[in-house]
Amino acid sequence: VMYSESRCGSHAPKTSRTPALSRSAPLAMILSSAPPARKPLPLLKEKELDIPLIIVSDPLGDETAVRAIKAGVDDLISRDAIGRLAPTVERELHEAQIRHERRQARRALRESEARFRALAEAAQDAILMVDDASNILFANSASERIFGSPTAAMIGQPLTLFIPDERGRSRLSTPPGNAAYEPSVAELVGRRAGGQEI
């Protein structure tokens, strides 16, 4: 019954007495009977696999069900409600895919930031990033040499402390809304920490 019900979804099931996670990770794991999966759970955590774990069993008491969920089981289905299995598998797979895409996006963002910082630190010119209020969010190592202020002390400071030239700054500002941004070059008057113009 479990096999035929899960077959109603878009994924064909495969049966196994023990999860062969080392060979190929399954899309989801459906365990028949309780208590809930003492063996698969440590394997999933050890291999850092985000695989939905669903248990189909006789009705469980509230305490056992709570322990199972806290241990990492995604859903519990009573054999009397086996018709819920296919939609539950589909839902859990969809949520796992969303989590996977978010992890990939975060990883890509971290890698992009790391590449940017490596390029910025290798630059001989000052590179400053500011927020919408023109407060400095990032300053590369060259900024310390050019402006005469430690980069840590520059973070959070208004850009006007180091580039008081308002007209020049406005030429480099990003247009509001969705207007297209075209890179431009402008000569700016800067100011070192001691007040000397550069």
KEKE-3310 file (N, C-alpha, C; in steps of 0.2 Angstrom, whole numbers, plus 5000, padded with zeros to 4 digits):
npx = (5004:5010:5019:5012:5004:5014:5019:5010:5013:5025:5037:5046:5046:5060:5064:5072:5081:5090:5097:5106:5116:5129:5131:5122:5112:5096:5080:5071:5067:5057:5051:5045:5037:5039:5049:5055:5067:5082:5094:5095:5094:5106:5115:5111:5114:5127:5132:5128:5116:5102:5088:5072:5063:5052:5040:5030:5018:5010:4997:5005:5009:5007:5019:5029:5028:5032:5045:5051:5049:5057:5069:5072:5064:5053:5040:5025:5016:5001:4996:4983:4980:4986:4985:4989:5002:5009:5006:5012:5026:5028:5027:5037:5048:5048:5050:5063:5070:5068:5076:5088:5091:5092:5103:5113:5112:5116:5129:5135:5134:5143:5155:5156:5157:5170:5178:5177:5182:5195:5200:5198:5207:5219:5220:5227:5221:5209:5195:5179:5164:5147:5132:5114:5113:5125:5135:5150:5153:5162:5180:5195:5212:5220:5213:5216:5230:5228:5219:5224:5218:5214:5206:5196:5192:5186:5174:5157:5157:5152:5153:5156:5166:5178:5177:5173:5168:5154:5148:5155:5153:5139:5139:5144:5134:5122:5108:5091:5078:5073:5081:5093:5110:5125:5142:5153:5166:5174:5183:5188:5188:5197:5199:5211:5214:5220:5215:5221:5219:5217)
npy = (4994:5006:5008:5009:5020:5031:5030:5038:5051:5062:5055:5040:5027:5019:5004:4999:4990:4996:5013:5018:5029:5032:5028:5034:5048:5048:5056:5058:5050:5037:5030:5015:5011:5014:5016:5032:5031:5029:5026:5032:5046:5050:5047:5056:5068:5067:5067:5079:5080:5086:5079:5075:5067:5055:5047:5032:5025:5015:5024:5036:5041:5058:5062:5054:5058:5071:5070:5064:5073:5083:5077:5078:5072:5075:5073:5064:5050:5042:5025:5023:5035:5034:5039:5052:5052:5053:5067:5073:5069:5076:5089:5091:5088:5099:5110:5106:5108:5122:5126:5121:5129:5142:5140:5138:5151:5159:5154:5158:5171:5173:5169:5178:5190:5188:5187:5201:5207:5203:5208:5222:5224:5222:5233:5249:5261:5271:5263:5264:5260:5265:5267:5271:5283:5288:5284:5276:5260:5251:5250:5250:5244:5253:5265:5269:5272:5283:5292:5293:5288:5275:5260:5254:5264:5272:5266:5267:5281:5297:5300:5313:5317:5313:5315:5330:5336:5340:5342:5334:5322:5320:5318:5305:5297:5284:5283:5286:5273:5263:5267:5267:5264:5272:5270:5283:5295:5306:5321:5322:5332:5327:5324:5322:5314:5323:5335:5340:5343:5333)
npz = (5000:5004:4994:4982:4985:4987:4974:4967:4967:4958:4958:4957:4969:4978:4986:5001:5014:5022:5022:5009:5009:5005:4992:4983:4986:4991:4986:4995:5011:5017:5030:5037:5051:5069:5084:5079:5067:5072:5066:5053:5055:5062:5051:5041:5047:5049:5036:5031:5024:5016:5017:5015:5029:5032:5042:5042:5051:5064:5074:5084:5101:5108:5114:5109:5096:5096:5101:5089:5079:5085:5084:5071:5061:5047:5045:5051:5047:5049:5047:5044:5037:5025:5012:5013:5010:4997:4993:5004:5002:4990:4995:5005:4997:4988:4998:5002:4990:4989:5001:4997:4985:4992:5000:4990:4984:4995:4996:4983:4985:4995:4989:4979:4986:4992:4981:4977:4988:4987:4975:4978:4988:4982:4974:4970:4971:4981:4987:4990:4998:5000:5010:5007:5014:5012:5021:5025:5021:5017:5015:5007:5008:5002:5004:5017:5016:5007:5012:5025:5037:5048:5041:5048:5056:5047:5043:5044:5045:5038:5021:5017:5026:5020:5007:5003:4992:4985:4973:4964:4970:4967:4954:4953:4959:4961:4951:4956:4959:4946:4936:4923:4926:4922:4921:4926:4926:4937:4943:4960:4975:4988:5006:5018:5034:5042:5037:5026:5009:4995)
capx = (5000:5014:5023:5007:5002:5019:5019:5005:5017:5029:5043:5045:5050:5064:5064:5079:5081:5095:5098:5113:5118:5136:5131:5118:5108:5089:5077:5067:5067:5051:5052:5039:5036:5042:5051:5058:5074:5088:5100:5095:5095:5114:5118:5109:5117:5135:5134:5125:5111:5095:5084:5066:5063:5045:5039:5023:5018:5004:4997:5010:5007:5010:5026:5034:5028:5036:5052:5053:5050:5063:5075:5073:5059:5049:5032:5023:5009:4997:4995:4976:4980:4992:4983:4993:5009:5011:5006:5017:5032:5029:5028:5044:5053:5048:5053:5070:5072:5069:5082:5094:5092:5094:5110:5117:5112:5121:5136:5137:5135:5149:5161:5156:5160:5177:5182:5177:5187:5202:5201:5198:5213:5224:5220:5231:5217:5205:5188:5174:5157:5143:5125:5109:5114:5132:5139:5155:5152:5168:5185:5200:5218:5223:5210:5220:5236:5227:5215:5227:5214:5213:5200:5191:5189:5182:5168:5151:5158:5149:5158:5158:5172:5184:5176:5168:5166:5147:5146:5159:5150:5133:5140:5145:5129:5118:5101:5085:5073:5076:5085:5099:5116:5131:5148:5156:5173:5174:5189:5185:5193:5197:5202:5215:5211:5222:5212:5224:5216:5220)
capy = (5000:5012:5009:5012:5027:5035:5030:5042:5057:5062:5052:5033:5025:5013:5001:4997:4989:5001:5018:5018:5036:5033:5027:5040:5051:5048:5062:5058:5044:5035:5024:5011:5009:5018:5023:5035:5032:5031:5025:5036:5053:5052:5047:5062:5074:5066:5068:5085:5079:5089:5074:5074:5060:5054:5040:5030:5020:5015:5030:5037:5046:5064:5063:5051:5062:5077:5068:5062:5080:5087:5073:5079:5069:5080:5072:5058:5049:5036:5020:5025:5040:5033:5044:5058:5051:5056:5075:5075:5069:5082:5096:5091:5089:5106:5114:5105:5112:5129:5127:5120:5135:5147:5138:5140:5158:5162:5152:5162:5178:5173:5169:5185:5195:5186:5190:5208:5210:5201:5213:5228:5224:5222:5239:5254:5267:5270:5260:5265:5258:5268:5266:5276:5289:5290:5282:5271:5253:5247:5254:5245:5246:5259:5270:5271:5276:5289:5297:5294:5286:5267:5258:5252:5270:5275:5262:5271:5288:5300:5301:5320:5318:5312:5318:5335:5339:5338:5342:5329:5316:5319:5315:5298:5294:5280:5286:5282:5269:5258:5270:5263:5267:5272:5272:5289:5297:5313:5323:5324:5334:5323:5327:5317:5314:5329:5341:5341:5342:5329)
capz = (5000:5004:4988:4977:4987:4985:4967:4964:4966:4952:4960:4958:4975:4978:4993:5004:5021:5026:5018:5006:5008:5003:4985:4980:4991:4989:4986:5002:5015:5020:5035:5040:5058:5074:5085:5073:5064:5076:5062:5047:5057:5062:5045:5037:5050:5048:5029:5030:5018:5017:5014:5019:5032:5033:5045:5042:5057:5068:5078:5089:5106:5107:5117:5104:5090:5098:5101:5083:5076:5087:5082:5064:5056:5044:5045:5053:5044:5052:5042:5043:5033:5020:5006:5013:5009:4991:4994:5009:4999:4986:4998:5008:4992:4986:5003:5002:4985:4991:5005:4993:4981:4996:5001:4984:4983:5000:4994:4978:4987:4999:4984:4975:4991:4993:4975:4977:4993:4985:4970:4981:4993:4978:4970:4972:4972:4986:4985:4996:4997:5005:5010:5004:5018:5011:5026:5023:5023:5016:5013:5005:5012:4999:5007:5023:5014:5003:5017:5031:5042:5048:5038:5053:5059:5042:5043:5048:5045:5032:5015:5017:5030:5016:5000:5004:4985:4984:4966:4961:4972:4964:4947:4954:4963:4958:4950:4960:4956:4941:4930:4921:4929:4917:4924:4924:4929:4939:4947:4966:4980:4994:5012:5023:5041:5045:5034:5019:5003:4990)
cpx = (5004:5017:5018:5005:5008:5020:5015:5008:5021:5036:5042:5049:5055:5064:5071:5078:5085:5096:5105:5115:5125:5136:5128:5113:5101:5086:5073:5067:5060:5052:5046:5041:5040:5045:5055:5065:5080:5094:5100:5097:5103:5117:5117:5113:5125:5137:5131:5120:5104:5090:5078:5065:5055:5044:5031:5023:5011:5003:5002:5007:5010:5017:5031:5034:5033:5043:5055:5054:5056:5070:5077:5069:5054:5042:5031:5016:5007:4996:4987:4975:4985:4991:4987:5000:5012:5011:5011:5024:5033:5030:5035:5049:5054:5051:5060:5073:5073:5075:5088:5096:5094:5101:5115:5117:5117:5128:5139:5138:5142:5155:5161:5159:5168:5181:5182:5182:5194:5204:5202:5205:5219:5225:5224:5227:5212:5198:5184:5167:5152:5136:5120:5110:5121:5136:5144:5153:5158:5174:5191:5207:5221:5220:5214:5226:5234:5223:5219:5223:5213:5206:5195:5188:5185:5175:5163:5152:5155:5155:5160:5165:5179:5183:5171:5165:5159:5145:5149:5155:5143:5134:5142:5139:5125:5111:5096:5081:5076:5080:5091:5105:5122:5137:5151:5163:5172:5180:5185:5190:5192:5200:5205:5212:5214:5220:5216:5220:5220:5216)
cpy = (5006:5013:5012:5019:5032:5036:5035:5049:5057:5058:5044:5031:5019:5010:4999:4996:4994:5007:5018:5025:5037:5032:5032:5042:5051:5055:5063:5051:5043:5029:5021:5009:5014:5013:5026:5035:5034:5030:5030:5043:5054:5052:5054:5068:5073:5068:5075:5085:5082:5085:5074:5067:5060:5047:5038:5024:5019:5022:5030:5042:5053:5065:5060:5055:5068:5075:5067:5069:5083:5083:5075:5076:5075:5079:5065:5056:5042:5031:5021:5030:5040:5037:5050:5058:5054:5064:5077:5075:5074:5088:5096:5091:5096:5111:5112:5108:5119:5130:5126:5126:5141:5146:5140:5147:5161:5160:5156:5169:5178:5173:5175:5190:5194:5188:5197:5210:5208:5206:5220:5229:5225:5229:5244:5260:5265:5267:5260:5263:5262:5266:5271:5283:5291:5289:5276:5264:5249:5252:5249:5248:5252:5265:5273:5275:5283:5294:5298:5292:5278:5266:5257:5259:5274:5272:5266:5278:5291:5301:5308:5321:5317:5314:5324:5338:5337:5338:5336:5322:5315:5317:5308:5294:5290:5283:5282:5278:5264:5261:5267:5267:5266:5274:5279:5291:5304:5314:5325:5327:5330:5326:5321:5319:5321:5336:5343:5339:5338:5328)
cpz = (5000:4998:4983:4979:4985:4978:4964:4963:4959:4953:4961:4964:4974:4985:4995:5011:5025:5020:5015:5004:5005:4995:4981:4985:4988:4989:4993:5005:5018:5024:5037:5047:5063:5079:5079:5072:5068:5071:5057:5049:5058:5056:5041:5040:5048:5041:5026:5024:5020:5014:5018:5022:5034:5036:5044:5047:5059:5072:5083:5095:5105:5109:5112:5098:5091:5098:5094:5079:5078:5085:5074:5059:5054:5045:5048:5050:5047:5046:5040:5038:5027:5014:5007:5011:5003:4991:4999:5006:4994:4989:5001:5003:4989:4991:5003:4996:4986:4995:5001:4988:4985:4998:4996:4983:4988:4998:4988:4980:4991:4994:4981:4980:4992:4987:4975:4982:4991:4980:4973:4985:4988:4974:4974:4973:4978:4983:4991:4994:5002:5004:5007:5008:5017:5017:5024:5025:5022:5013:5012:5009:5009:5002:5013:5021:5011:5008:5024:5037:5042:5045:5043:5056:5053:5041:5047:5047:5038:5027:5015:5021:5025:5009:5001:4998:4984:4977:4962:4964:4969:4957:4947:4957:4958:4957:4954:4956:4951:4935:4929:4923:4923:4921:4922:4928:4931:4944:4954:4970:4986:5000:5016:5030:5044:5042:5028:5014:4998:4983)
residu = (VAL:MET:TYR:SER:GLU:SER:ARG:CYS:GLY:SER:HIS:ALA:PRO:LYS:THR:SER:ARG:THR:PRO:ALA:LEU:SER:ARG:SER:ALA:PRO:LEU:ALA:MET:ILE:LEU:SER:SER:ALA:PRO:PRO:ALA:ARG:LYS:PRO:LEU:PRO:LEU:LEU:LYS:GLU:LYS:GLU:LEU:ASP:ILE:PRO:LEU:ILE:ILE:VAL:SER:ASP:PRO:LEU:GLY:ASP:GLU:THR:ALA:VAL:ARG:ALA:ILE:LYS:ALA:GLY:VAL:ASP:ASP:LEU:ILE:SER:ARG:ASP:ALA:ILE:GLY:ARG:LEU:ALA:PRO:THR:VAL:GLU:ARG:GLU:LEU:HIS:GLU:ALA:GLN:ILE:ARG:HIS:GLU:ARG:ARG:GLN:ALA:ARG:ARG:ALA:LEU:ARG:GLU:SER:GLU:ALA:ARG:PHE:ARG:ALA:LEU:ALA:GLU:ALA:ALA:GLN:ASP:ALA:ILE:LEU:MET:VAL:ASP:ASP:ALA:SER:ASN:ILE:LEU:PHE:ALA:ASN:SER:ALA:SER:GLU:ARG:ILE:PHE:GLY:SER:PRO:THR:ALA:ALA:MET:ILE:GLY:GLN:PRO:LEU:THR:LEU:PHE:ILE:PRO:ASP:GLU:ARG:GLY:ARG:SER:ARG:LEU:SER:THR:PRO:PRO:GLY:ASN:ALA:ALA:TYR:GLU:PRO:SER:VAL:ALA:GLU:LEU:VAL:GLY:ARG:ARG:ALA:GLY:GLY:GLN:GLU:ILE)
# end
